[in-house]
């Protein structure tokens, strides 16, 4: 339950707590979001390249790491993401309620779940399988089963019914914030590490999970979920206190789903002091696949209906992209593509399409940054067909062509405990032991594209 933190979170007589007095990193761990970068990195960039009162933008906000760090340090924050789970996580973290608010809601919500689970227990008749995309009746309950083709492979019938009951109770919340809190906690329960996961998947946060049968009792399922819910609201209530102490009220906006290659609605040109983000990787982290088993319960739709892989940067095939024409005007990018990859036209097209996508995002970053504003990007190099591709160098070159100046491009070691990536070199430079922090700065004056191309020393 809420209340184990040492901070007074009731809203009355709250002790002032400076942002540096509390570690933000543990407050993200109520959900095992795939490939999240550490809070300390975002906090450092915010301290170095912005001041209180500035506005910060993250076009790949993921689970909200940079946005939380910005609010905790008195900055306004704007984030977007194409992934629905990412957007929901960022949204609840950026606009949390007080501990007393959560306590009141949790009591009513838990009582409703207990009644629904009791009805499932008393009226249960094992049907063997449950049809995806259908409504399933048990007692007086009519529950929507997600349109997930592999549902019966990963979830036994009674567990599927219990998860559908939790989702139904969440959707019945009148307050959309509480609905999202209930749903992201459901996601956290499903993607938890074995054997605490509410599925047959042993390593669901990887993109290729393995199946292992275990037995689920309704009492255990309910307790597991409520424990996850308690952890969620404890972290959110603590964030609420941190934001209050930083003087930040409604100073955030999260837009999802949104394609970062296109302008964000209502985000004015030259309005942001800092852009900080971790762009997608090429053909490495498959977010739709990693999220499918929990997102389907959260929304009641087939995974393909929620976010098409063809819209994710780094995953789509770039079938209609003219890579040769694009590379012709970017000789330094061509030089970064190993000859062995160049012999494989389809693969070269996909990789070049990935770089072109990143260039489109960089252009949007450049558009919204104030003159002399900074962009801090965290990106790893790739290992493709045994060939190393310096993706960070490609980003630096594309940024230069857009009018950015490189301020830094330094390697950063990733600690073993934080390597939440697929095991082995699936698109990464080795098993992802390091990545690069690239710092770019927009010119203080307007520079024409031709002027930049004619000056390679910029």
C-alpha positions in Angstrom: 0.0 0.0 0.0 0.9 3.6 -0.4 2.7 5.1 2.6 6.0 3.2 2.9 8.0 6.2 1.6 9.5 8.5 4.2 8.2 11.7 2.5 4.9 13.1 3.7 2.7 12.7 0.7 -0.7 13.7 2.1 -0.5 17.2 0.6 -0.7 18.9 4.0 2.5 19.8 5.7 4.6 18.2 3.0 8.3 18.5 3.8 10.3 20.3 1.0 12.4 17.8 -0.8 14.9 19.0 -3.4 15.1 17.0 -6.6 18.6 15.9 -5.9 17.6 14.6 -2.5 15.6 11.7 -3.9 16.7 9.2 -6.6 14.3 9.2 -9.5 15.6 5.9 -11.1 13.8 3.6 -8.6 10.5 5.4 -9.2 10.4 4.1 -12.8 10.8 0.4 -11.8 7.1 -0.4 -11.2 7.1 -1.4 -14.9 9.8 -3.3 -16.7 9.7 -1.2 -19.9 12.0 -2.6 -22.6 15.2 -0.7 -23.3 14.6 2.3 -21.0 17.7 4.5 -20.5 18.7 5.5 -17.0 17.3 8.5 -15.2 20.8 9.8 -14.2 21.7 10.4 -17.8 18.6 12.5 -18.5 19.1 14.4 -15.2 22.7 15.2 -16.1 21.8 16.5 -19.5 19.0 18.7 -18.1 21.3 20.2 -15.5 24.0 20.9 -18.2 21.9 22.3 -21.0 18.8 24.0 -19.5 17.6 26.1 -16.6 14.5 26.0 -14.4 11.5 27.3 -16.3 12.8 26.1 -19.7 10.8 23.7 -21.9 12.2 20.3 -22.8 11.0 18.0 -25.6 11.4 14.2 -26.1 10.1 12.9 -29.4 10.7 9.2 -28.3 9.6 9.7 -24.7 9.2 5.9 -24.1 8.2 5.4 -20.5 8.9 9.0 -19.5 12.4 9.0 -18.1 13.5 12.4 -19.5 10.1 14.0 -18.8 10.1 12.9 -15.2 13.7 14.2 -14.8 12.6 17.5 -16.3 9.6 18.0 -14.1 11.6 17.1 -11.0 14.1 19.9 -11.9 11.5 22.6 -12.6 11.3 22.4 -16.4 8.2 22.1 -18.5 8.1 18.9 -20.6 6.6 17.7 -23.8 6.8 14.2 -25.1 5.5 12.0 -27.8 5.7 8.3 -28.8 4.2 6.1 -31.5 3.8 3.3 -28.9 0.6 3.2 -26.9 2.1 1.5 -23.8 4.9 4.1 -23.8 2.5 7.0 -24.0 0.3 5.6 -21.2 3.3 5.2 -18.9 4.6 8.7 -19.6 1.2 10.1 -19.1 0.6 8.7 -15.7 4.1 9.6 -14.5 3.8 13.2 -15.6 0.4 13.9 -14.1 0.2 11.8 -10.9 -2.2 12.3 -7.9 -1.5 12.5 -4.2 -1.2 9.5 -2.0 -4.5 10.2 -0.3 -6.2 10.4 -3.7 -4.8 7.0 -4.7 -5.6 5.4 -1.3 -9.3 6.4 -1.7 -9.5 5.1 -5.2 -7.6 1.9 -4.5 -10.0 0.9 -1.8 -13.0 1.1 -4.1 -11.2 -0.5 -7.1 -9.9 -3.4 -5.0 -13.3 -4.1 -3.6 -14.7 -4.2 -7.1 -12.0 -6.6 -8.3 -12.6 -8.9 -5.3 -16.3 -9.1 -6.1 -15.5 -9.9 -9.8 -12.9 -12.6 -8.9 -15.4 -14.2 -6.4 -17.9 -14.4 -9.1 -15.4 -16.0 -11.5 -14.5 -18.5 -8.8 -18.1 -19.5 -7.9 -19.4 -19.6 -11.5 -16.4 -21.0 -13.3 -16.8 -23.9 -15.7 -13.7 -24.8 -17.6 -14.4 -24.4 -21.4 -10.9 -25.6 -22.4 -10.2 -22.6 -24.6 -11.4 -19.1 -24.9 -12.0 -17.6 -28.3 -9.9 -14.5 -29.0 -11.9 -11.4 -29.9 -15.1 -12.7 -28.3 -17.1 -11.7 -25.2 -16.9 -14.4 -22.5 -19.7 -14.8 -19.9 -19.2 -16.1 -16.4 -22.0 -15.6 -14.0 -23.3 -12.0 -14.5 -20.0 -10.9 -16.0 -19.6 -10.3 -19.7 -15.9 -9.8 -20.4 -14.2 -8.7 -23.6 -11.4 -11.2 -24.6 -8.7 -9.5 -26.7 -8.3 -10.3 -30.4 -4.9 -11.9 -29.8 -4.4 -15.0 -32.0 -1.9 -16.7 -29.6 -4.0 -16.0 -26.5 -4.6 -19.7 -25.6 -0.9 -20.5 -26.0 0.3 -17.9 -23.5 -2.7 -17.7 -21.1 -4.8 -20.6 -19.6 -8.6 -20.0 -19.7 -9.2 -19.0 -16.1 -6.2 -16.7 -16.1 -7.4 -15.1 -19.3 -10.8 -14.5 -17.7 -9.2 -12.9 -14.6 -7.1 -10.6 -16.8 -10.2 -9.6 -18.8 -12.0 -8.9 -15.5 -9.2 -6.5 -14.4 -9.2 -4.8 -17.7 -13.0 -4.4 -17.5 -12.8 -2.9 -14.0 -10.2 -0.5 -15.3 -12.3 0.6 -18.2 -15.2 1.3 -15.8 -13.1 3.9 -14.0 -14.7 7.3 -14.5 -11.4 9.1 -14.1 -9.1 8.4 -17.1 -6.0 8.8 -15.0 -7.1 5.9 -12.7 -8.0 3.8 -15.7 -4.5 4.2 -17.1 -2.9 3.5 -13.7 -4.9 0.3 -13.4 -4.0 -0.7 -17.0 -0.2 0.0 -16.8 -0.2 -2.0 -13.5 -1.9 -4.9 -15.4 0.8 -4.6 -18.0 3.5 -4.6 -15.3 1.9 -7.8 -13.9 2.1 -9.6 -17.2 5.6 -8.5 -18.2 7.1 -9.3 -14.7 10.0 -11.7 -14.4 9.4 -15.4 -14.1 7.8 -16.9 -12.0 5.9 -13.7 -11.0 4.5 -13.1 -14.4 0.8 -13.6 -15.1 1.4 -15.6 -18.3 3.3 -18.7 -19.5 6.1 -16.4 -20.9 9.5 -16.7 -19.0 11.1 -13.6 -20.5 8.4 -11.5 -21.9 10.4 -8.2 -22.0 12.6 -9.8 -24.6 11.2 -9.9 -28.1 11.4 -13.7 -28.3 9.9 -15.1 -25.1 10.0 -18.7 -24.1 6.9 -20.6 -22.8 6.8 -22.5 -19.5 3.7 -23.9 -18.0 2.8 -22.9 -14.4 -0.4 -23.1 -12.3 -2.4 -20.0 -11.6 -4.9 -19.7 -8.8 -7.4 -16.8 -8.7 -6.2 -15.7 -5.2 -2.6 -15.5 -6.4 -3.6 -13.6 -9.5 -5.5 -11.0 -7.6 -2.8 -10.6 -4.9 -0.1 -10.4 -7.6 -2.0 -7.7 -9.5 -2.8 -5.6 -6.3 0.8 -5.8 -5.3 1.9 -4.4 -8.6 -0.9 -1.7 -8.4 0.4 -0.7 -4.9 3.9 -0.4 -6.2 2.7 1.8 -9.1 0.7 4.2 -7.0 3.5 4.4 -4.4 5.9 5.5 -7.1 3.4 7.9 -8.7 2.5 9.5 -5.3 6.2 10.1 -4.6 6.6 11.7 -8.0 3.7 14.0 -7.2 5.5 15.2 -4.1 8.8 15.7 -6.0 7.0 17.8 -8.7 5.2 19.9 -6.0 8.5 20.7 -4.3 9.9 21.7 -7.7 6.9 24.1 -8.2 5.7 22.1 -11.2 1.9 21.7 -11.6 0.3 21.1 -15.0 3.5 21.6 -16.9 3.5 18.5 -19.1 2.0 17.3 -22.3 2.2 13.7 -23.7 1.0 13.0 -27.3 0.5 9.4 -28.3 0.5 7.7 -30.7 2.6 10.1 -32.7 5.1 9.6 -35.5 8.3 11.6 -34.6 9.1 12.2 -38.3 6.2 14.6 -38.5 5.5 17.9 -36.7 4.0 17.6 -33.3 0.7 19.5 -33.1 0.8 22.8 -31.2 4.5 22.6 -30.8 5.8 26.0 -32.1 9.1 26.5 -33.9 12.0 27.5 -31.8 10.1 27.0 -28.6 12.3 24.3 -26.8 15.6 24.9 -25.0 16.6 21.2 -25.0 15.7 18.0 -26.8 16.7 14.9 -25.1 15.9 11.4 -26.3 17.0 7.9 -27.1 16.1 7.1 -30.8 15.1 3.6 -31.9 17.7 1.1 -33.0 17.9 -0.5 -36.4 16.2 -3.9 -36.5 17.0 -4.6 -32.8 14.3 -3.8 -30.3 10.9 -4.9 -31.6 8.6 -2.9 -29.3 5.3 -4.1 -30.8 6.4 -7.7 -30.3 7.7 -7.1 -26.8 4.5 -5.2 -25.7 1.9 -7.3 -27.5 1.0 -9.7 -24.7 0.2 -6.9 -22.2 -1.1 -4.2 -24.6 -3.8 -6.4 -26.0 -5.3 -6.7 -22.5 -5.0 -3.0 -21.9 -6.9 -2.0 -25.0 -9.1 -4.9 -26.1 -7.7 -4.9 -29.7 -5.4 -7.1 -31.8 -1.7 -5.9 -31.5 -1.7 -5.1 -35.2 -4.6 -2.7 -34.7 -2.7 -0.7 -32.0 0.5 0.1 -33.7 1.7 -1.3 -37.1 5.3 -2.3 -37.2 5.4 -0.5 -40.6 5.2 2.8 -38.7 8.0 2.1 -36.3 11.4 3.6 -37.1 14.0 0.8 -37.3 11.5 -2.0 -38.0 9.8 -1.2 -41.3 11.2 -2.5 -44.6 11.5 0.8 -46.5 10.2 -0.9 -49.6 9.5 2.2 -51.6 12.6 4.1 -50.5 15.2 5.2 -53.1 18.3 4.6 -51.1 20.7 5.3 -54.0 19.3 8.8 -54.5 19.4 9.5 -50.8 23.0 8.4 -50.4 24.2 10.2 -53.5 23.8 13.6 -51.8 25.2 12.2 -48.5 28.6 10.7 -49.4 29.8 10.6 -45.7 26.8 8.5 -44.8 27.5 6.1 -47.7 31.1 5.8 -46.4 29.8 4.5 -43.1 27.9 1.6 -44.7 30.3 -1.4 -44.9 30.9 -2.8 -48.4 29.4 -6.2 -47.4 26.1 -4.6 -46.6 26.2 -2.6 -49.8 26.3 -6.0 -51.7 22.8 -6.7 -50.3 20.5 -4.2 -51.9 17.5 -5.0 -49.7 19.4 -4.7 -46.4 21.2 -1.6 -47.6 17.8 0.0 -48.5 16.4 -0.9 -45.0 19.5 0.6 -43.2 19.5 3.7 -45.4 15.8 4.1 -44.8 16.4 4.0 -41.1 19.0 6.8 -41.4 16.6 8.8 -43.5 13.9 8.4 -40.8 16.4 9.6 -38.2 17.2 12.6 -40.4 13.5 13.5 -40.6 13.3 13.4 -36.8 16.5 15.5 -36.5 14.9 18.0 -38.8 11.9 18.2 -36.5 14.3 18.6 -33.5 16.1 21.4 -35.3 12.8 23.1 -36.1 11.5 23.3 -32.5 14.8 24.1 -30.8 15.6 27.7 -29.9 18.7 29.3 -31.4 21.7 27.9 -29.6 19.6 25.2 -28.0 20.9 21.7 -27.5 19.9 18.1 -28.5 21.2 15.2 -26.4 20.8 11.8 -28.0 21.6 8.3 -26.7 22.2 5.9 -29.5 24.2 2.7 -29.9 26.1 1.4 -32.9 24.8 -1.7 -34.8 26.3 -5.0 -35.7 24.7 -6.2 -39.0 25.8 -9.4 -40.8 28.9 -9.3 -38.7 29.7 -5.7 -39.9 29.9 -2.8 -37.5 27.8 0.3 -38.5 28.7 3.5 -36.7 25.1 4.7 -36.3 26.1 7.5 -33.9 28.5 8.9 -36.6 25.7 8.8 -39.1 23.5 10.8 -36.7 26.3 13.4 -36.2 26.7 13.8 -40.0 23.0 14.1 -40.7 22.7 16.7 -37.9 25.6 18.7 -39.4 23.8 18.8 -42.8 20.8 20.3 -41.0 22.8 23.0 -39.3 23.7 21.4 -36.0 27.2 21.6 -34.5 28.6 18.6 -32.7 29.6 19.4 -29.1 30.3 15.8 -27.9 30.0 12.2 -29.0 31.3 10.0 -26.1 31.0 6.3 -25.5 29.1 5.2 -22.4 29.3 1.8 -20.7 26.1 0.0 -19.9 26.2 -1.8 -16.6 25.4 -5.5 -16.8 22.3 -5.3 -14.7 20.8 -2.7 -17.0 21.2 -4.6 -20.3 17.5 -5.2 -20.8 18.0 -6.1 -24.4 17.7 -9.4 -26.4 20.5 -11.7 -25.5 23.2 -11.8 -28.2 24.1 -9.4 -31.0 20.6 -8.9 -32.5 21.4 -5.7 -34.4 23.7 -4.3 -31.7 27.4 -3.8 -31.6 28.0 -6.9 -29.5 25.6 -7.7 -26.6 25.0 -3.9 -26.0 27.7 -3.2 -23.6 28.1 0.4 -24.6 26.3 3.2 -26.4 27.0 6.8 -27.4 25.8 10.1 -25.9 25.8 12.7 -28.8 25.4 16.4 -27.9 24.4 18.7 -30.7 23.8 22.4 -30.7 21.7 24.5 -33.0 23.3 27.6 -34.5 22.5 30.9 -32.9 21.7 32.2 -36.3 19.7 30.8 -39.2 21.9 28.9 -41.7 20.8 27.8 -45.1 21.1 24.1 -46.0 23.4 24.9 -48.9 25.7 26.9 -46.6 26.1 23.9 -44.4 26.8 21.5 -47.2 29.5 23.8 -48.5 31.3 24.0 -45.2 32.3 20.5 -44.0 34.2 21.9 -41.1 31.0 22.9 -39.3 
